[in-house]
């Protein structure tokens, strides 16, 4: 949580490189951290690195569903199947 918060703070101050360093460290410890991956995806998208952005958005969805991550991954990969990334907490009766 601390590494993500530091990354968010530096990103909010406009220091994207330092923010990405903290997100990278956070993601090493928790690969599907929703906020760290989502913001890292936004930074990568702003840098024109669509492949890395897409992977961060997908990892964000694996950690926790958010409308923002869903919109962003569908923006960069419109045919994506959300069911491949979101764990469902309910079981459908047979």
N, C-alpha and C positions, 0 to 999 in steps of 0.2 A: 504494500500500500504506500509506503514512504517513497519508494522509487517512482511509482506512478505519479504521486503528488508532486514530486520534484520536477518530473518531466512536464506535467501540466503547468506548473508555475513558470518554468523557463519558456515553454511554448507561449504562454499567455503574455510573457514579456517580450516576445518576438525573437528569442534566441532558440531557433529551431534545431540547430546542431547539438546544443547541450541538451535540449529536450529529447531529441532522438537518442542520445547517449543513455539517458536515464530510462527511456522506454525500452531500449535494447536490453539493459540490465534487468529490468522488471520482467520482460518477456522471456529472458533466459530462465528465470526462476519459476515463472507461471506463464507458459506458452499461450494460453487462451485468455489472458487477462483482458476483459472487455474494453475498459477505458483506454488502457495503454495501446492496445492494438488499433482501436478506432482512431485515436488521435495520430498514431504513427501512420495509419492509412491515409488520413487527411493530409499529412505532411508529404508523404510519398506522392500522392495524387497532385498536390500543388507543385511538386518538382518534376512532374511529367513521367514518373515511374509507375505506370499503371499496373504492371505485373506485381510489384511489391505491395502496392496499395490494395489490390484485390485480395492478396493472401492475408494481409493484416485484417481487412474487413471480415473475411471468412473466419479467421481465428477469433475475432471479436464475437461473432455469432456463435461459435462453439462454446465460448465462455458464458455468454448470456445474451438473450435476444434483446435487441433494441431496434426501434423503428429507424433510427439514424443509420445504423450499420446495415440494416436491410436495404434501405433506399440507396446507400452508397454502393453496395456490392451489386445491386441490380442496375445501377447507372453504368458501372464499368463492365458488367457481365449480365446482360438482360435475360439470357436464357438459363440462368442458374436455378437449380432446384433447392429451395430453402431447406427441405427435409433432409438433405445431405449434411447439414451443418447444425441444425437445432435438435437438441435432445428433447424428446417429448416425455412429459411426466405422467401421461395417462396411457392406459392400455385399452385398445378398442376390443370390445367383446367379439368373440368368434361367431 
